Amino acid sequence: MIPGTEHLADGLASWLADRRGGEAVVDELERPSVGYSALTVLFRARRGSDRATTEHLVLRMAPPEAGLFPVYDLGVQHAAQVAAEAGGVPIAAPLELEPDPRWLGAPFLVMPRVDGHIVGEVAAFDPWVSALGATGQATLHTAFVDALGRIHGAAVEPAAAGGVPARSDAAELAYWDDYLRWSSDGDPLPALTDALDWCRTHAPSRAPRPPVLCWGDVRLGNVVFGDDLRLRAVLDWDMTVIGAREHDVAWYTSLTTTITTLTGQTVEGFPDRDDTVTEYEERTGSRLHDLDWYEAFALVRSTAILHRIGLLARANGEAPAMPIEDSPILDLLRDRTTGS
């Protein structure tokens, strides 16, 4: 058992007994990754007097200490996933929201464990992706883009009713201005504040289109794929909003471009940035506008989160995975947000 999780096992057992009846035992707790985002714990639940009913489940809740975001609203994440599922997007369902903190000390989500493949942080270095070959890789990427389009095609009303924040581009700029100050304890990097100022000055003047449900953290590492290369579940909805579809596409293309620039590696069967945009537009029938600006803004946002991770690591006596003040990503950010 993970040290310090005894209360989780006991609390989850009591919750399961209350919600589903009968006795329950929770064991085999495991954290798939240790970081500063939401707390995710895999566990086994055995129910009944003979423990014959076994479920492999996942717990998700706000981090117990300082995290990447000031607020973790699981109700928002639940509502967004329910809306996405209604639009044909596979999620880890059934997704159970428990708002009562009496069980674990805070609200939480419980969902079934979805078995499959999760791509590593750098797809080009992932052995499973490499073994697929160019044809399999292309199939994988198409399934990913198709899922993103389905998310954007989901009806937003159920999510809006559940409190998923609807933010215009101006509201997004204001949110991330606040985030820069909060995440750095009031001392944001000048490179980040300058880049955000550039984004504010050069914000698109085009009339806004109807907003869509946005996933937020659009990465291959937040998807479970089956052996058949079909997408089995979209995970990690911490950053979900209702807003411009370009935010999601730009988050993915910006991160991919950054990783390629830093590593010099690509996946043979994955389309490049322009072909990814074309694939999305063809599959959704929706034209993307001002994507260069949205990519610059996505780079500001992702760099701000990386800066927050670095500060938390340093505060915990750990070596940041990437330099904080001299990160090479800051150079990429300056290149994207200078000039007209």
Backbone hydrogen bonds, N-H to C=O, Kabsch-Sander energy under -0.5 kcal/mol:
donor,donor_aa,acceptor,acceptor_aa,energy
5,T,2,I,-1.8
8,L,5,T,-0.5
9,A,5,T,-2.0
10,D,6,E,-2.3
11,G,7,H,-2.6
12,L,8,L,-2.9
13,A,9,A,-2.1
14,S,10,D,-2.2
15,W,11,G,-2.3
16,L,12,L,-2.8
17,A,13,A,-2.2
18,D,14,S,-2.1
19,R,15,W,-2.8
20,R,16,L,-2.9
21,G,16,L,-0.5
21,G,17,A,-1.2
25,V,46,R,-2.5
27,D,44,R,-2.2
30,E,42,L,-2.4
35,G,33,S,-0.6
39,L,61,M,-2.3
41,V,59,L,-2.4
42,L,30,E,-3.8
43,F,57,L,-2.5
44,R,27,D,-3.0
45,A,55,E,-3.0
46,R,25,V,-2.7
47,R,53,T,-2.8
48,G,23,E,-2.0
51,R,48,G,-1.3
53,T,47,R,-1.7
54,T,52,A,-0.8
55,E,45,A,-2.7
57,L,43,F,-2.5
57,L,55,E,-0.6
58,V,111,M,-2.8
59,L,41,V,-3.3
60,R,109,L,-2.3
61,M,39,L,-2.1
68,L,36,Y,-1.2
73,D,71,V,-0.6
74,L,72,Y,-1.0
77,Q,73,D,-1.6
78,H,74,L,-2.6
79,A,75,G,-2.4
80,A,76,V,-2.5
81,Q,77,Q,-2.1
82,V,78,H,-2.2
83,A,79,A,-2.2
84,A,80,A,-2.4
85,E,81,Q,-2.8
86,A,82,V,-1.9
87,G,83,A,-1.0
87,G,84,A,-0.7
88,G,85,E,-1.8
89,V,84,A,-2.2
93,A,91,I,-1.7
96,E,94,P,-0.6
96,E,110,V,-3.0
97,L,95,L,-0.6
98,E,96,E,-0.5
98,E,108,F,-3.0
103,W,100,D,-0.8
105,G,101,P,-2.5
108,F,98,E,-2.1
109,L,60,R,-2.8
110,V,96,E,-2.3
111,M,58,V,-2.0
113,R,56,H,-2.8
115,D,113,R,-0.7
117,H,225,F,-3.4
119,V,220,L,-0.7
123,A,121,E,-0.6
125,F,122,V,-1.9
126,D,123,A,-1.4
130,S,126,D,-2.5
131,A,127,P,-2.2
132,L,128,W,-0.7
132,L,129,V,-1.1
133,G,129,V,-0.5
133,G,130,S,-1.0
136,G,132,L,-0.9
137,Q,133,G,-2.6
138,A,134,A,-2.2
139,T,135,T,-2.0
140,L,136,G,-2.4
141,H,137,Q,-2.4
142,T,138,A,-2.3
143,A,139,T,-2.0
144,F,140,L,-1.8
145,V,141,H,-2.5
146,D,142,T,-2.6
147,A,143,A,-2.0
148,L,144,F,-2.0
149,G,145,V,-2.3
150,R,146,D,-2.0
151,I,147,A,-2.3
152,H,148,L,-2.1
153,G,149,G,-1.1
154,A,150,R,-0.6
154,A,151,I,-1.2
160,A,156,V,-3.1
161,A,157,E,-2.6
162,G,158,P,-1.1
163,G,160,A,-1.4
164,V,159,A,-2.1
167,R,165,P,-0.7
167,R,242,I,-2.2
172,E,168,S,-2.4
173,L,169,D,-2.4
174,A,170,A,-2.0
175,Y,171,A,-2.5
176,W,172,E,-2.5
177,D,173,L,-1.6
178,D,174,A,-2.1
179,Y,175,Y,-2.2
180,L,176,W,-2.2
181,R,177,D,-1.3
182,W,178,D,-2.7
183,S,179,Y,-3.3
184,S,180,L,-0.9
185,D,182,W,-1.6
186,G,181,R,-3.6
187,D,184,S,-0.9
192,L,189,L,-0.8
193,T,189,L,-2.1
194,D,190,P,-2.9
195,A,191,A,-1.7
196,L,192,L,-2.6
197,D,193,T,-2.2
198,W,194,D,-2.1
199,C,195,A,-2.2
200,R,196,L,-2.3
201,T,197,D,-2.4
202,H,198,W,-2.2
203,A,200,R,-0.9
212,V,243,G,-3.1
214,C,212,V,-0.6
214,C,241,V,-3.2
217,D,215,W,-0.8
218,V,216,G,-1.3
219,R,217,D,-1.2
222,N,219,R,-1.8
223,V,220,L,-1.3
224,V,233,A,-2.5
225,F,117,H,-2.8
225,F,223,V,-0.5
226,G,230,R,-2.7
229,L,226,G,-2.1
232,R,224,V,-3.5
233,A,224,V,-1.3
234,V,90,P,-1.9
235,L,222,N,-3.2
235,L,233,A,-0.5
240,T,237,W,-1.6
241,V,214,C,-1.0
242,I,165,P,-2.8
243,G,212,V,-2.1
243,G,241,V,-0.6
247,H,244,A,-1.5
248,D,244,A,-0.5
248,D,245,R,-0.7
249,V,245,R,-1.7
250,A,246,E,-2.8
251,W,247,H,-1.7
252,Y,248,D,-1.8
253,T,249,V,-2.7
254,S,250,A,-2.7
255,L,251,W,-2.1
256,T,252,Y,-2.5
257,T,253,T,-2.4
258,T,254,S,-2.4
259,I,255,L,-2.6
260,T,256,T,-2.4
261,T,257,T,-2.3
262,L,258,T,-2.3
263,T,259,I,-2.5
264,G,260,T,-2.5
268,E,266,T,-0.6
270,F,267,V,-1.7
276,T,272,D,-2.4
277,V,273,R,-2.2
278,T,274,D,-2.3
279,E,275,D,-2.6
280,Y,276,T,-2.4
281,E,277,V,-2.7
282,E,278,T,-2.6
283,R,279,E,-2.3
284,T,280,Y,-2.1
285,G,281,E,-2.2
293,W,290,D,-0.5
294,Y,290,D,-1.9
295,E,291,L,-2.6
296,A,292,D,-2.0
297,F,293,W,-2.5
298,A,294,Y,-2.4
299,L,295,E,-2.2
300,V,296,A,-1.8
301,R,297,F,-2.4
302,S,298,A,-2.9
303,T,299,L,-2.1
304,A,300,V,-2.1
305,I,301,R,-1.9
306,L,302,S,-2.2
307,H,303,T,-2.4
308,R,304,A,-2.0
309,I,305,I,-2.4
310,G,306,L,-2.3
311,L,307,H,-2.3
312,L,308,R,-2.4
313,A,309,I,-2.4
314,R,310,G,-2.4
315,A,311,L,-2.3
316,N,312,L,-1.4
317,G,314,R,-1.7
318,E,313,A,-3.0
327,S,324,I,-0.5
330,L,327,S,-1.3
331,D,327,S,-0.7
332,L,328,P,-1.5
333,L,329,I,-2.4
334,R,330,L,-2.3
335,D,331,D,-2.1
336,R,332,L,-1.7
337,T,333,L,-1.6
338,T,335,D,-0.6
